[in-house]
Amino acid sequence: MRPNLIHCSYHKCLTVYYRRVMDAVFNRCLPWSGGYQHYNSDLAAFERSFASHRVASVNNRVLDLDRLGDFRLTRFVRDPRDLVVSGYFYHRRGAEPWCTMKDPADKDWEFANGRIPDGLRSAGGSFAAYLKSLTEEDGLLTELEFRRPHFASMADWPVTHPAIRSFRYEETIGRELDVFRAIFDHYELSKLECRLGLFFAGRHSLARKQARDPHIRNPVSGQWRKHFTPRVNEAFNAEWAGLVARLGYPPD
């Protein structure tokens, strides 16, 4: 019996890239394999159905490993400070329909496991419009509020586990084929699955997509150093300095 193959990541951490590769391999080329399904942040739906697919992925959640049976799991992680910056600019321009939804309720953002910021609840309107009404400093603080459930889940993952391999965003950019080869080795995919996977990993790599893909703003790491003011840095460290250390990123 084959192990359950699972991937977990976070919003603005190569989720679209991973999805494009796996969708191409397991849904378009090898649909009889059981296919690939991405569940966004719908943990209940993931837990009901993940085992029926060849590969399944879920975002912004920590999983109960005891419920996964025999599994091989991969994770993409990124400096959470850069996630704040990347998310801020992405949401500010209304890059996805939910960012321009007026007066969102909690249920409207369940798919992303995001927290509706208190200021947005008071002001009303859309997330994108609200961010545009703020200074960059206040906008980053608002994005930090949105990200709280993501970072809380990130902190709850085990640091090491024999069935889990984690890959840093910063070490993946420019080495996409090496990383996907390691992912496929961890999954113990067949030779055909690996060949197809590496082909599509190259085809959809950020180096080829960045110039024409609006989903990609700036993949450079360490952007937080330019955009975090002392106030934003203090607010972030008050809650998440331990997470930065846990993930192995330098404090400054």
N, C-alpha and C positions, 0 to 999 in steps of 0.2 A: 504494500500500500504506500502510495507516494505521500510525502509530507505536505502539509499546507504551506503554501508560499505566500508571504505577506510583506507588504511594504508600508511604512509609516513615515510621514513627513509633516511639514508645516506650510501654511500659506506663505507664498513667496520663497519657497525653498525647493525649487526644481520639480514641483509637482506636475506641472504641465508637461515638462520634458519627459519625465518618467512615464506619464500616462500615454503620451504619443508613441513612445517606443513599445510599450506593452500592448497597447491597443492594436498597433500595426502587426505585431507578431502573433498574438493569440486570438484576436477577433477577426482580422482581415486575412491573414495568411494561414492560420491553423485554428479555424473556428471549432473543429471537432475535438480540440484538446480540453475543452471545458471553459475556455475563454478567460478574459480579464475583466474585472469590474472594479471601478473606483467608487467609494462610498462617501466622498467628501468627509464630513465630520459626523455622519449618521451612524453612531456606534451601535445602536439597536439593530439597524438593518444589516450592518456588517456582521454582527455576532450571529444573526439568523442564517446568513447565506454564504459567508466567506469560504466555507469548506467545499462548496459546490463548484468553485472556479479553479482553474489552473493557477491563477495569480489574483490576489485581491489587495486593495490598498485603502487606507483610511488616513485622514489628516487630523492634526490638532488634538489627538487623543492619546492617552496611555491605555494599554490593553492589559486585561487580566490574562496573564500567560498560562494559567492553569486551565483556561477554557479553550486553548488553541490546539490541543491534542499534540501530535507530532508535527513540529513546524520548523520552518527556516524563515527568519525575518530579517529584513534590511531596513535601515533608517537613514534618512538624510537629515542632518542637523546643520544649523547655521548660527553664527554669533547672534544671540537674541537682540543685541543693540542694533545690528544691521537689519534685522527683521523689522524693528520699529521704523527705521528710516525708509526702507524699501516699501513697507506697507503704507506709510504716511503719503508718500508721493503717488503711489498707485491708487489709493482710495481717494485722494484729493482730486484726481482727474476723472473720477467716476468711471474707472476702467471696466467695471462689471455692473450689470443692471441693479444688483442689490445696493450698490453704493449710491444710486440716484433715487432709490425708493423713499418716498416721503413718509415721515413719522413711523419708522419701523418698530415693530413689536418684537419681544424676545423670540417668538416662534419664527419670525422672518429671518433671523440670523442663526437659527439652530444648525443649519447645514454647514456653517463655518465655525461653530462653537465660539463665536465672538461675543464680547460683552458690549452692550449699548452704553456708550459713555453718558455720564450724568448730564453733562452740558447739552448733549444732543437731545436727551429726553426733555429738558427744560425749553430749549430753543425751538424744537420741532424742525421739520424739513428733512432733507436727506443728509447722509453722512458726508458725501462729497461737498455739498454746499456749506455744511457746517465747518468742515476743515478749511475751505476757502475763506471763510469769514474770520479765521483766527490767524494770529502770527504763526510763523513756523515753529517757534518754541512751544506755544500752547497747542499747536497741532500735533507735535510729537508727543506731548504729554497726553493728549486725547487718544492717539494711536496706542500709547502704552496701556491706557485703560482698556481699549478694545482687546489687546493682546493678553490680558491677565489669564484667561482660561488656557490659552496656548502654553504660556510659560509655566503655569502650575502643572499641566500635564507633562511638560518636558522635564520638570524636576522629579517626577515620580518614576521615570524609567530607571531600571537598574544600570549601573555604570558599566558592568560587564555581564555577559551571559553567553554560554557556549553556542546557542542557536541564533544569536543576534549579531549582525555586523552593522556598524554605524560608519557612515561616510560624511565627512564634512563638506559643506558647500564649497568652501574656500579651496579645498584640495581636489575638488571634482572639476571645476572650471579649467578648461585646457587639457584635462586628462580624462575626458568623458569615456573614451573607449577602454582605458585601463580600469576605470571604476566599474563600468558595466560588465566587463569581463570578470571582475571579482564578484559582482553581484550574481552573475550567471553560474559561476563556480560554486558559490555558497548555496544557491538553489539546486545545484546538481542537475541543470537542464541537459537535454539531449544535444548532440552535436548540431542537429538541424536547428533547434531552438536557439542555440548560441550563435550560429552563423547568421540567422535572420536578425537576432537581437543586436548584434554588433553592426550589421548593415544599417539598421534603423537608428541605432545610437549615433552613428556617424552622420546619417542623413539629417537628423533633427538636432544635432549638436548646437550649442549656443553660438559657436563661431560662425556657423552658417545661417542661423536664424536671427541673430541680434539686429542686423541692419534692417530687417523688414518685418519683425514681429513686434507689435505694440505691447505684448505682454511683458517684454523685456525692457526695463528702463536702463539699469546700470548694474552689471554683475560684479563690479569691483568690490572687494572686501575692505573692511575698515572705514566705511563711509560715516559711521557714527562719530568718528573723531572730528570730522568737519562740521557735522550738524548738531551734535549734542552741545548745548550750552551748559554751564555749571549747574543751573537749576534742573535741567532735564537729567543730567548725569547723576545728580544727588537723588532725584526721585527714582530713577532706575535702580541705583545701588541700594536704596533703602529697602527695596523689595527683592531684588534679583541678583545682587552681587554674588551670592552663593551659587546661583545657577551658572553664572559665567565661569566660576572656578570649577564647578562640577563637570562642565563640558570641556574644560581644559583650555579655555581662551585666556589670554593675558588680561589683567585688570585694567590696563590703560595702554 
